[in-house]
């Protein structure tokens, strides 16, 4: 999963760093992943070091020059941190402001007061789906995680019972529903109608998120019964405050980046003219970095001021908010470095070459190609773009609805079984305080359920429309 921007996706493909044959390259991928898993589980080595060593090992097994492997790894690490690092940092600052001002307490207390234990997972999946509609996955994570952790802790809920529905809501939106970059690029590649794809995407997303979220979370909570990690939970600030911001002001601050990004997406769809002043303006204010930065600035007035905070406390608050995410940034970055090493080694091209001779229905072929590329590279968006490029000629004779279903089949396949080559895997692992095995039992299985259920629904719809 590092979620790449549309601009990055449009770049020319990177020339492979090795000319190894398919067999050697396939073995190198398996050995590289095995090294990472072994170092983390057996030798208890930090994930950042394990991913770095695993990337170098992959290149060595594939017979690539070490200097090129290092370049690929550092480029992937840099682009990942550049893409999500600032977002995670701004999200952490906003989260700290929410926590210290008592705003997060206000949200959590209101949710706990209104929702019953039975309805809580459904409440979380609804909130995550709404927030996740216009957001990049990583932005949704940093906005939702503080709320998820505090609801689980203070309501005495299983972390998985609350967390899995939230993650499912975000992930389904990312893979199936425009205006996320993956679906948008696939729509463009196959010439599908955006409105039809959006409508069918929402139709498929609803049952998918129910099964992968509230329903699966019952089993995930039994398999992995862990408490919310204390190091990631802000202390309850309200007990030391004479007053705290209102529920409305707090909710508006949280939703502000969501609204700004959604407005950008709507303007892009309605105007579709890069030179238009209105579109260019919304492209700026709806950029995830600007949207979160604006929310942080607004939060000073809507959260900190009502809680009685002065200017002198702002600097210390920011510093404390950034401290817990240093390790997460390095791990997520290293996951992106490993993914880039895989791509530059020619793994994605290898999968495309092998799949050209497969003789199966177009929708199933699109899903399978996206699955294999996702497993090999760890990137949902790379899987989406690669698969869309390969099966695009098949859409020429398709109806409008079937072309939209082709896009959704690709999106569903791109979410299959996130594992150690996916930066999102490490993001979830660290935020939730899980080990590798627990992350696979929960997050990885959840992603697979989303992929399989959505893929099956696409095939069923293709039979009736």
C-alpha positions in Angstrom: 0.0 0.0 0.0 2.0 3.1 -0.2 -0.8 5.2 -1.8 0.9 7.1 -4.6 -0.4 10.3 -6.1 -1.8 10.5 -9.6 1.2 12.5 -10.7 3.6 9.8 -9.5 1.6 7.2 -11.3 1.8 9.1 -14.5 5.6 9.0 -14.5 7.5 6.8 -16.9 8.2 3.3 -15.6 11.6 2.7 -13.9 14.0 0.5 -15.8 14.6 -2.8 -13.9 17.8 -2.9 -11.8 18.3 -6.6 -12.7 17.9 -8.7 -15.8 17.3 -11.9 -13.8 14.9 -14.5 -15.3 11.4 -15.0 -14.0 12.3 -18.0 -12.0 15.3 -16.3 -10.3 13.3 -13.2 -9.6 10.4 -15.1 -8.1 12.7 -17.0 -5.8 14.4 -13.7 -4.8 11.1 -12.2 -3.8 10.2 -15.2 -1.6 13.6 -15.2 0.0 13.6 -11.4 0.6 10.2 -11.6 2.3 11.4 -14.7 4.3 14.4 -12.7 5.6 12.2 -9.9 6.8 9.8 -12.2 8.6 12.6 -14.2 10.1 14.5 -11.2 11.4 11.4 -9.7 13.0 9.8 -12.9 14.5 12.8 -15.0 15.3 15.6 -12.5 16.1 13.2 -9.7 17.3 15.0 -7.1 15.2 13.4 -3.8 14.8 11.1 -3.6 11.7 13.0 -0.7 10.2 16.3 -2.6 10.2 14.6 -5.8 9.1 13.0 -4.1 6.1 16.3 -2.5 5.2 18.2 -5.8 5.3 15.5 -7.6 3.5 15.6 -5.1 0.6 19.3 -5.6 0.2 18.9 -9.4 0.4 16.2 -9.3 -2.3 18.6 -7.4 -4.6 21.4 -9.8 -3.9 19.3 -12.9 -4.5 18.1 -11.3 -7.8 21.7 -10.6 -8.9 21.3 -6.9 -9.0 24.2 -4.5 -8.4 24.2 -3.4 -4.8 24.5 0.3 -5.6 21.3 0.2 -7.7 19.5 -1.7 -5.0 20.5 1.0 -2.4 19.3 3.7 -4.8 16.0 2.0 -5.3 15.5 1.4 -1.5 16.4 5.0 -0.6 14.2 6.4 -3.4 11.2 4.3 -2.2 11.8 5.3 1.4 12.1 9.0 0.4 9.0 9.1 -1.8 7.0 7.3 0.9 8.0 9.6 3.6 7.5 12.6 1.3 4.0 11.3 0.4 2.8 10.4 3.9 5.4 11.6 6.4 4.1 15.2 6.6 0.5 14.0 6.6 1.3 11.7 9.6 3.1 14.5 11.4 0.3 17.0 10.8 -2.2 14.3 11.9 -0.3 13.7 15.0 -0.2 17.4 15.9 -4.0 17.6 15.2 -4.5 14.5 17.4 -2.5 16.0 20.2 -4.5 19.2 20.0 -7.7 17.2 20.1 -6.4 15.3 23.1 -4.9 18.1 25.2 -7.8 20.5 24.6 -10.4 17.9 25.7 -11.9 17.9 22.3 -11.2 14.2 21.8 -12.7 13.5 25.2 -15.8 15.4 24.1 -16.1 13.3 20.9 -15.5 10.0 22.7 -17.9 10.8 25.6 -20.6 11.7 23.1 -20.1 8.5 21.1 -20.1 6.4 24.2 -23.2 8.1 25.5 -25.2 7.7 22.2 -24.0 4.3 21.0 -24.8 1.0 22.6 -22.1 -1.8 22.8 -24.0 -3.7 20.1 -24.1 -0.7 17.7 -20.5 0.6 18.4 -18.8 -1.4 15.5 -21.5 -0.1 13.1 -21.0 3.4 14.4 -17.2 3.2 13.7 -17.6 1.7 10.2 -20.1 4.5 9.3 -17.8 7.2 10.6 -14.7 5.7 8.8 -16.6 5.3 5.5 -17.8 8.9 5.5 -14.4 10.2 6.5 -12.6 7.9 4.1 -14.6 8.8 1.0 -12.4 11.7 -0.1 -9.3 10.9 2.0 -6.1 9.1 1.3 -5.9 6.0 3.5 -3.0 7.3 5.6 -4.8 10.6 6.3 -7.9 8.7 7.4 -5.8 6.6 9.7 -4.1 9.5 11.5 -7.5 11.2 11.9 -9.4 8.2 13.2 -6.8 6.3 15.3 -6.9 8.5 18.3 -10.7 8.2 18.4 -10.6 4.5 17.9 -8.0 3.9 20.6 -9.8 6.1 23.2 -13.2 4.6 22.5 -11.8 1.1 22.9 -9.9 2.1 26.1 -12.6 4.0 27.9 -15.6 2.0 26.7 -13.7 -1.2 27.6 -14.2 -2.6 24.1 -11.9 -5.0 22.3 -9.5 -3.0 20.2 -10.2 -5.3 17.2 -13.9 -5.0 17.6 -13.6 -1.2 17.2 -10.5 -0.9 15.0 -11.3 -3.4 12.3 -14.6 -1.7 11.3 -12.8 1.6 11.1 -10.0 0.1 8.9 -12.5 -1.7 6.7 -14.4 1.5 6.0 -11.2 3.4 5.0 -9.8 0.5 2.9 -13.0 -0.2 1.0 -13.4 3.5 0.1 -9.7 3.6 -1.1 -10.0 0.6 -3.4 -13.5 0.9 -4.9 -14.8 4.4 -4.8 -13.6 7.4 -6.8 -12.2 10.1 -6.2 -9.3 7.9 -4.8 -6.3 7.9 -7.1 -6.4 4.2 -8.0 -10.0 4.0 -9.2 -9.6 7.3 -11.0 -6.5 6.1 -13.0 -8.2 2.8 -13.8 -11.4 4.7 -15.0 -9.2 6.7 -17.3 -7.2 3.7 -18.5 -10.2 1.6 -19.5 -12.4 4.5 -20.6 -15.1 3.8 -18.0 -17.9 6.3 -17.0 -17.0 7.9 -13.6 -20.6 8.4 -12.5 -21.5 4.8 -13.2 -18.4 3.5 -11.6 -19.0 5.6 -8.5 -22.6 4.3 -8.2 -21.7 0.7 -8.7 -18.7 1.2 -6.4 -20.9 2.4 -3.5 -23.4 -0.4 -4.2 -20.6 -3.0 -3.9 -18.9 -1.2 -1.0 -21.8 -1.4 1.4 -22.1 -5.2 1.8 -18.3 -5.5 1.5 -17.6 -3.2 4.4 -20.3 -4.8 6.5 -18.8 -8.3 6.1 -15.2 -7.2 6.4 -15.9 -4.7 9.2 -18.5 -5.4 11.9 -19.0 -9.1 11.0 -15.3 -10.0 10.7 -14.4 -7.9 13.8 -16.2 -10.5 16.0 -13.7 -13.2 15.0 -10.7 -10.8 14.9 -11.4 -9.9 18.5 -11.3 -13.6 19.5 -8.2 -14.3 17.6 -6.3 -11.2 18.8 -7.4 -10.0 22.2 -5.1 -7.0 22.8 -5.7 -3.7 24.7 -5.3 -0.3 23.1 -1.5 0.5 23.3 -1.0 3.1 26.1 1.9 4.8 24.3 -0.5 5.8 21.5 -3.4 6.9 23.7 -3.5 10.5 24.8 -4.1 11.0 28.5 -7.6 12.2 29.4 -7.0 16.0 29.5 -10.5 17.1 30.6 -9.8 16.2 34.3 -7.2 19.0 34.5 -9.2 21.6 32.4 -11.9 24.0 33.6 -13.5 23.9 30.2 -13.3 22.2 26.8 -14.4 22.8 23.3 -17.9 22.0 22.2 -18.8 18.8 20.4 -19.8 20.8 17.3 -16.5 22.8 17.1 -14.4 19.6 17.6 -16.3 17.7 15.0 -16.1 20.6 12.5 -12.3 20.7 13.0 -11.9 17.0 12.4 -14.1 17.1 9.3 -12.6 20.2 7.8 -9.8 18.4 5.9 -12.5 15.9 4.7 -14.7 18.7 3.4 -11.8 20.5 1.7 -10.6 17.3 -0.1 -14.1 16.4 -1.1 -14.7 19.8 -2.5 -11.5 19.5 -4.6 -12.7 16.2 -6.0 -16.1 17.6 -6.9 -14.6 20.6 -8.6 -12.2 18.4 -10.5 -15.2 16.3 -11.8 -17.5 19.3 -12.6 -14.9 21.6 -14.3 -12.2 19.3 -15.5 -10.0 22.1 -16.8 -6.5 22.3 -15.3 -6.2 25.9 -16.4 -9.4 27.0 -14.7 -8.7 29.4 -11.8 -11.4 27.9 -9.6 -10.1 24.3 -10.2 -6.5 25.4 -9.5 -7.6 27.1 -6.3 -9.4 24.0 -5.0 -6.5 21.8 -6.1 -4.4 23.8 -3.6 -6.8 24.0 -0.7 -7.9 20.4 -1.2 -4.4 19.0 -1.3 -4.1 16.6 1.7 -1.1 18.6 3.1 -2.8 22.0 2.9 -6.1 20.6 4.2 -4.5 19.1 7.3 -2.3 22.2 7.8 -5.4 24.4 7.6 -7.2 22.2 10.2 -4.2 22.5 12.5 -4.3 26.3 12.3 -8.1 26.3 12.7 -7.7 24.0 15.7 -5.7 26.6 17.5 -8.8 28.8 17.6 -11.5 26.1 17.8 -9.8 23.8 20.3 -6.9 25.4 22.2 -8.4 28.8 22.8 -11.7 27.5 24.2 -9.7 25.2 26.5 -7.8 28.2 27.8 -4.4 27.5 26.1 -2.0 30.4 25.5 0.7 30.8 22.9 3.4 29.5 25.3 1.9 26.0 25.3 1.6 25.5 21.5 5.3 24.7 20.9 5.5 22.1 23.6 2.3 20.6 22.5 3.6 20.2 18.9 6.9 18.6 20.2 5.0 16.1 22.3 2.7 15.2 19.5 5.5 14.4 17.1 7.6 12.3 19.5 5.5 9.0 19.4 5.5 8.9 15.5 9.3 8.9 14.9 9.5 5.1 14.8 6.3 4.8 12.8 7.7 7.1 10.1 10.9 5.1 9.7 9.1 1.8 9.5 6.5 3.0 7.0 9.3 4.6 5.0 11.3 1.4 5.0 8.2 -0.5 3.8 8.0 1.9 0.9 11.7 1.3 0.2 11.2 -2.5 0.1 8.2 -2.0 -2.2 10.2 0.2 -4.6 13.1 -2.4 -4.6 10.5 -5.0 -5.7 9.1 -2.8 -8.5 12.6 -1.7 -9.8 13.7 -5.4 -9.8 11.1 -6.0 -12.4 8.6 -8.0 -10.3 5.6 -6.1 -11.6 6.7 -6.6 -15.2 7.3 -10.2 -14.6 3.8 -10.7 -13.4 2.4 -8.9 -16.4 4.5 -11.0 -18.8 3.3 -14.3 -17.2 -0.3 -13.2 -17.2 -0.6 -12.3 -20.8 -1.3 -15.9 -21.9 -4.1 -16.5 -19.3 -7.4 -17.4 -21.0 -10.2 -16.6 -18.6 -13.1 -14.1 -18.4 -12.0 -10.5 -18.5 -13.4 -9.5 -15.0 -11.8 -12.5 -13.3 -8.5 -11.9 -15.2 -8.4 -8.3 -14.1 -9.0 -9.3 -10.5 -6.3 -12.0 -10.6 -3.7 -9.8 -12.2 -4.3 -7.1 -9.6 -4.0 -9.7 -6.8 -0.7 -11.1 -8.1 0.8 -7.6 -8.5 -0.5 -6.6 -5.1 1.1 -9.6 -3.5 4.4 -9.1 -5.3 4.8 -5.3 -4.9 2.7 -4.4 -1.8 1.2 -1.4 -3.5 -2.6 -1.3 -4.1 -2.2 1.6 -6.5 0.6 0.0 -8.5 -1.5 -3.1 -8.8 -4.5 -1.1 -10.0 -2.6 0.9 -12.6 -0.6 -2.1 -13.9 -3.7 -4.3 -14.2 -5.7 -1.5 -15.8 -3.1 -1.0 -18.4 -3.0 -4.7 -19.3 -6.8 -5.3 -19.5 -7.7 -1.9 -21.0 -8.0 -3.2 -24.5 -10.7 -5.7 -23.3 -13.0 -2.8 -22.4 -13.3 -1.6 -26.0 -16.3 -3.9 -26.7 -17.8 -3.7 -23.2 -21.0 -1.9 -22.2 -20.8 1.1 -19.9 -21.7 -0.9 -16.9 -19.3 -3.7 -17.6 -16.5 -1.3 -18.2 -17.2 0.2 -14.7 -17.3 -3.3 -13.3 -13.9 -4.0 -14.9 -12.5 -1.0 -12.9 -14.1 -2.3 -9.7 -12.7 -5.8 -10.3 -9.2 -4.3 -10.6 -9.8 -2.3 -7.4 -11.0 -5.3 -5.5 -8.0 -7.4 -6.5 -5.6 -4.6 -5.5 -6.5 -4.9 -1.9 -5.8 -8.6 -1.5 -3.7 -9.8 1.5 -1.6 -6.9 2.6 1.7 -8.2 4.1 5.3 -7.2 5.0 6.0 -5.5 1.7 3.2 -3.1 2.3 3.9 0.2 4.1 0.2 0.2 5.3 0.8 -3.2 7.0 3.5 -1.5 9.2 1.4 1.6 9.8 -1.5 -0.5 11.2 0.9 -2.8 13.2 2.6 0.1 14.9 -0.5 2.2 15.6 -2.3 -0.8 17.1 0.7 -2.1 19.0 0.5 -5.6 17.3 3.2 -8.1 16.4 3.6 -9.4 12.8 1.5 -12.5 13.4 -1.4 -10.5 15.0 -1.3 -8.0 12.2 -1.7 -10.8 9.6 -4.6 -12.4 11.6 -6.5 -9.2 11.6 -5.4 -6.5 9.1 -4.2 -8.9 6.4 -7.2 -11.2 6.7 -9.6 -8.2 6.6 -8.0 -6.9 3.4 -8.4 -10.4 1.8 -12.1 -10.5 2.8 -12.6 -7.1 1.2 -10.9 -8.3 -2.0 -12.7 -11.6 -2.3 -16.2 -10.3 -1.3 -16.0 -7.3 -3.6 -14.6 -9.4 -6.4 -17.4 -11.9 -6.0 -20.0 -9.1 -6.0 -18.5 -7.7 -9.2 -18.9 -11.1 -10.9 -22.4 -11.5 -9.7 -23.4 -8.0 -10.9 -21.9 -8.7 -14.3 -24.4 -11.6 -14.7 -27.5 -9.4 -14.1 -26.7 -6.0 -15.5 
